[in-house]
């Protein structure tokens, strides 16, 4: 269960994203320009824009928050001056740094795995171009 002290900032951040997303959805479906991805045609061009923006925000915000919270936990442990808590705080900080790096690198790992998994060259180019369209907003 989430503690009350941590619940309010998380709820506030989440609601800010919802407000921004809702204001964008009105223009997504009224857009006349479309893109195609693989076999899917007539995708509104705002959809890849929105997905690439959300991915960029997640790639930056999540690792930063993990490191900040890990640093706060370590600072609390150091202030308490108990060796067990300091070691636990160090381990927590290291785990959060590793998780932050994984969150940041997950997009590159997905692209690499898709590139290795698909054997057919034309299918590979189609899949990679579709992934690039939704991740980087590079729709051709």
VENJO-V849487 format. One record per residue. N is the residue number from 1. RES is the residue in three letters. PHI is phi in whole degrees, 0 to 359 (none if undefined). OMEGA is omega in degrees with one decimal (none if undefined). NEAR is the number of other ideal C-beta (glycine too) atoms within 10 Angstrom. Layout:
# VENJO-V849487
N,RES,PHI,OMEGA,NEAR
N,RES,PHI,OMEGA,NEAR
This chain:
# VENJO-V849487
1,UNK,none,-178.3,4
2,UNK,280,177.4,9
3,UNK,293,-177.1,7
4,UNK,296,-178.6,7
5,UNK,294,-178.6,7
6,UNK,271,-175.5,10
7,UNK,290,-176.1,11
8,UNK,296,177.9,11
9,UNK,297,178.7,10
10,UNK,294,178.8,11
11,UNK,296,179.3,11
12,UNK,296,178.9,9
13,UNK,297,-179.8,12
14,UNK,298,-179.5,10
15,UNK,292,176.6,10
16,UNK,295,177.7,10
17,UNK,294,179.5,12
18,UNK,295,179.1,10
19,UNK,297,179.4,9
20,UNK,293,-178.8,13
21,UNK,293,-178.4,13
22,UNK,298,179.5,9
23,UNK,288,-179.7,9
24,UNK,276,-175.5,12
25,UNK,300,179.4,11
26,UNK,297,-179.1,8
27,UNK,275,-178.6,11
28,UNK,297,-172.3,14
29,UNK,273,177.3,9
30,UNK,265,-179.5,9
31,UNK,291,-179.8,12
32,UNK,265,179.6,6
33,UNK,280,-178.1,8
34,UNK,229,175.6,13
35,UNK,231,175.1,20
36,UNK,238,-177.0,14
37,UNK,222,-177.0,19
38,UNK,63,178.5,12
39,UNK,266,-178.0,7
40,UNK,267,-179.1,9
41,UNK,245,176.6,9
42,UNK,60,172.7,7
43,UNK,276,178.2,16
44,UNK,303,-175.0,17
45,UNK,294,178.7,16
46,UNK,287,-178.9,18
47,UNK,295,175.7,18
48,UNK,296,176.9,21
49,UNK,298,-179.1,17
50,UNK,295,-178.7,19
51,UNK,294,178.9,15
52,UNK,292,176.7,18
53,UNK,293,179.3,14
54,UNK,296,178.7,13
55,UNK,295,178.1,16
56,UNK,297,178.8,14
57,UNK,296,-180.0,12
58,UNK,296,-179.3,14
59,UNK,296,-178.6,17
60,UNK,263,-171.8,12
61,UNK,289,-175.8,13
62,UNK,298,178.2,16
63,UNK,298,179.5,19
64,UNK,296,179.1,12
65,UNK,297,179.0,16
66,UNK,298,179.7,21
67,UNK,292,179.6,16
68,UNK,297,179.3,12
69,UNK,295,176.3,14
70,UNK,296,178.1,21
71,UNK,294,177.6,15
72,UNK,296,177.9,12
73,UNK,298,179.2,17
74,UNK,293,178.8,20
75,UNK,296,176.8,12
76,UNK,298,179.7,12
77,UNK,294,179.7,20
78,UNK,293,178.3,13
79,UNK,295,178.8,10
80,UNK,287,176.7,12
81,UNK,56,173.7,8
82,UNK,249,-174.7,12
83,UNK,297,179.8,9
84,UNK,297,179.6,9
85,UNK,292,178.9,16
86,UNK,295,178.3,16
87,UNK,297,178.4,11
88,UNK,295,177.5,14
89,UNK,295,177.3,21
90,UNK,295,179.0,15
91,UNK,296,178.0,12
92,UNK,296,179.0,16
93,UNK,298,179.4,20
94,UNK,296,178.5,12
95,UNK,298,-179.4,12
96,UNK,289,176.3,20
97,UNK,295,178.5,15
98,UNK,296,178.1,11
99,UNK,296,177.9,15
100,UNK,297,177.5,19
101,UNK,295,178.8,13
102,UNK,294,177.7,13
103,UNK,297,-179.2,17
104,UNK,294,-174.9,16
105,UNK,266,-175.1,13
106,UNK,298,-179.8,14
107,UNK,294,178.1,16
108,UNK,296,178.3,10
109,UNK,294,178.2,10
110,UNK,296,178.3,12
111,UNK,299,-180.0,16
112,UNK,296,-179.8,11
113,UNK,295,177.1,10
114,UNK,294,179.5,14
115,UNK,295,179.9,12
116,UNK,282,-174.2,9
117,UNK,283,-174.9,9
118,UNK,269,-177.3,15
119,UNK,271,-176.8,7
120,UNK,287,-175.0,9
121,UNK,295,-178.8,8
122,UNK,292,176.9,8
123,UNK,294,179.6,11
124,UNK,299,179.8,15
125,UNK,296,179.1,11
126,UNK,294,-179.0,15
127,UNK,293,-179.4,18
128,UNK,296,178.2,14
129,UNK,293,177.7,15
130,UNK,292,177.9,20
131,UNK,296,178.0,18
132,UNK,297,179.5,17
133,UNK,296,-176.3,22
134,UNK,274,-179.4,19
135,UNK,268,-174.3,18
136,UNK,252,-176.0,15
137,UNK,59,175.5,17
138,UNK,258,-178.7,12
139,UNK,266,-176.2,20
140,UNK,262,none,8
